[in-house]
């Protein structure tokens, strides 16, 4: 989502860089998960992630954040919600 008055062209480079980071944040996700839940989120866990929804928000100061809803193989009957601010994972929790 974007704020009124913020032009997409002004943010495009930041968005592309952010999408590249999101596509390559495997170790950050695994590390955060293992600290949060004391489980072994290994490469198989990462490869099992099924992304259902991604919401990327850009603030007036061009700060980017993401909210991701996915499923994994550890708790297959729950949704895993991930909140990321910039390049830092803020929270991760199961819903359902």
C-alpha positions as CSV (number, residue, x, y, z in Angstrom):
1,X,0.0,0.0,0.0
2,X,1.1,3.6,-0.6
3,X,0.4,6.9,0.9
4,X,-1.3,9.7,-1.1
5,X,1.2,12.0,-2.7
6,X,3.9,9.4,-2.9
7,X,4.7,8.5,-6.5
8,X,5.6,5.0,-7.5
9,X,8.4,6.2,-9.7
10,X,10.1,7.8,-6.7
11,X,10.1,4.5,-4.8
12,X,10.7,2.0,-7.6
13,X,14.4,1.5,-7.0
14,X,13.7,0.9,-3.3
15,X,10.9,-1.5,-4.0
16,X,13.1,-3.5,-6.4
17,X,15.9,-3.7,-3.9
18,X,13.5,-4.7,-1.1
19,X,12.0,-7.5,-3.3
20,X,15.5,-8.7,-4.0
21,X,16.3,-8.8,-0.2
22,X,13.0,-10.5,0.6
23,X,13.8,-13.2,-2.0
24,X,17.1,-13.8,-0.4
25,X,16.4,-13.6,3.4
26,X,16.5,-17.3,4.0
27,X,19.1,-17.3,6.8
28,X,17.4,-14.4,8.6
29,X,14.1,-16.2,8.5
30,X,15.6,-19.4,9.7
31,X,17.6,-17.8,12.5
32,X,14.6,-15.8,13.7
33,X,12.3,-18.8,13.6
34,X,14.8,-20.9,15.6
35,X,15.2,-18.3,18.3
36,X,11.4,-17.7,18.5
37,X,10.2,-21.3,18.5
38,X,13.3,-23.3,19.4
39,X,12.6,-25.6,16.5
40,X,15.0,-26.6,13.7
41,X,14.0,-24.4,10.7
42,X,16.4,-25.9,8.3
43,X,16.6,-25.8,4.5
44,X,13.7,-28.2,4.1
45,X,11.6,-25.9,6.3
46,X,12.4,-22.9,4.2
47,X,11.8,-24.8,1.0
48,X,8.4,-25.9,2.3
49,X,7.1,-22.3,2.9
50,X,4.0,-21.6,0.9
51,X,3.4,-17.9,0.5
52,X,-0.3,-16.9,0.6
53,X,-0.1,-13.2,0.9
54,X,2.5,-10.4,1.0
55,X,1.6,-6.8,1.8
56,X,4.4,-4.2,1.3
57,X,3.9,-0.8,2.8
58,X,5.9,2.3,2.0
59,X,5.8,5.2,4.5
60,X,6.2,8.9,3.8
61,X,9.8,8.6,4.6
62,X,10.1,5.9,2.0
63,X,10.6,3.3,4.8
64,X,9.5,-0.1,3.6
65,X,7.9,-2.9,5.6
66,X,6.3,-6.2,4.8
67,X,3.6,-8.5,6.2
68,X,3.7,-12.0,5.0
69,X,1.3,-14.9,5.5
70,X,2.5,-18.3,4.7
71,X,2.3,-22.0,5.6
72,X,5.1,-24.3,6.6
73,X,5.6,-28.0,7.3
74,X,6.0,-27.7,11.1
75,X,2.5,-26.6,11.9
76,X,0.8,-27.4,8.6
77,X,-2.7,-26.6,10.0
78,X,-1.8,-23.0,11.0
79,X,-0.8,-19.9,9.2
80,X,2.6,-18.3,9.9
81,X,2.5,-14.5,10.1
82,X,5.8,-12.6,9.6
83,X,6.3,-8.9,10.1
84,X,9.4,-7.2,8.7
85,X,10.4,-3.6,9.1
86,X,13.2,-2.7,6.6
87,X,15.6,-5.6,6.6
88,X,14.8,-6.7,10.2
89,X,12.3,-9.4,11.1
90,X,10.1,-7.9,13.8
91,X,7.8,-10.7,14.7
92,X,6.8,-14.2,13.7
93,X,3.8,-16.2,15.0
94,X,1.3,-18.8,14.2
95,X,-2.4,-18.0,13.6
96,X,-5.1,-20.6,13.6
